[in-house]
Amino acid sequence: MTNAKYEEALSRYNKKIAEASVEDMVLNMGPQHPSTHGVLRLELITDGEIVKEVIPHIGYLHRCFEKHAESLTYQQTIPFTDRLDYLASMNNSHAFVMGVERMMGIDKEIPKRVEYIRVLVCELNRIASHLIAIGTYGIDIGAFTPFLWCFRDREHIMGMLEWASGSRMLYNYIWVGGLFYDLPVGFEERCREFVDYFKPKMVELNQLLTDNQVFISRTANVGVLPLDVAINYGCSGPMLRASGLKWDLRRIDNYSAYPEIDFEVPVGKGLMGRVGDCWDRYKVRVDEIEQSLRIVEQCLDRLQKELKRTPDFDPRAKMPRKTIPKAQDYYVRCEGAKGELGFYFMADGKSEIPTRVKSRGPSFNNLSVLPELAKGVLIADLIAIVGSIDFVLGEVDR
């Protein structure tokens, strides 16, 4: 090949390389991908390693909850609420049951022991949910040991909730008007043993992961969510509190036994100067575990001293024979493990079957803000951002 032809071929090659370098590439992350925490497909439009746009595609895990609710009685729908956020099922059924009880006008008749048991199991379930969020987040970033530690400690909670309800994850324990069972004999003592065991484990987890400089470098100032954007997208739970707003429905709405319980509401403070980053979302969940342990201890104190088990106590005593609320539209909400979980009921006043039930899952709104967080980040940082949201696809698709 002559020098002229070589130069011409080299010029054509360099031109093609230059044209290719400015073209966007479309990558699919998921729907089967470990970092998407379920069957979620993320369509990435990238410029090299830079993410220009993220388009989430949902619908791979449709629970058909709202259609089920239109075909079943209020009481029969409770097992299907467990399948929304299946990592924090107690909180789902608690919100649903509170709404039905208020529509029936029996919410003030619920025994104090029942209310404290509900809060106790919900907070245990919240800790279990946050342990999954923290453990899987560590493994997303590259830390394997915290994942094993979190699942080891979560197993203790799963065992206790199975002892109380008979099921490991989908409990069907909190019913309209009461509980399916009272706590087993010895449950309070075993729960206190777990709290005493778990507190030092959280110290070890903080030493291993929270104070890890590599973990901090991967999460601090990454995926910053400004407070106004979080509010506009309807974000809630740790996602919203990490952006600096002290908004917790357990304090705002004061439902169940929470007005009588002392606990703090952790918010993001910005480790490296910017509030609302991946680090803050992680740290808020760690701090919430500590606050949930405080709540559990206070519930145990009340249950063991003032609200002791008695032979004649019946957790089903206030359960209505038929759940037929007056004709009304009613919205109820509670602070789930991932944010504001709400149910909108439409009752005709004639049937035990609601005309319509609309579920408001926090994971849907929290995931919706992902395209805003992911603009201009590296693909590796996108993994950190997705993991920091902590969503469950059963609650997204509903």
Secondary structure, DSSP 4 states (H G I P E B T S, - for coil): --HHHHHHHHHHHHHHHHHHHTS-EEEEE-SEEGGGTEE-EEEEEEETTEEEEEEEE--TT---HHHHHTTS-HHHHHHHHTTSSTTSHHHHHHHHHHHHHHHHT-GGGS-HHHHHHHHHHHHHHHHHHHHHHHHHHHHHHT--HHHHHHHHHHHHHHHHHHHHHS-SS----EETTEESSPPPTTHHHHHHHHHHHHHHHHHHHIIIIIT-HHHHHHHTTSS---HHHHHHTT--THHHHTTT----HHHHT--TTGGGS---------TTS-TTSHHHHHHHHHHHHHHHHHHHHHHHHHHHHTS---TT--TTTT--SS--PPSEEEEEEEE-SSSEEEEEEEE-SS-SS-SEEEEE-HHHHHHHTHHHHTTT-BHHHHHHHHHHH---HHHHH-
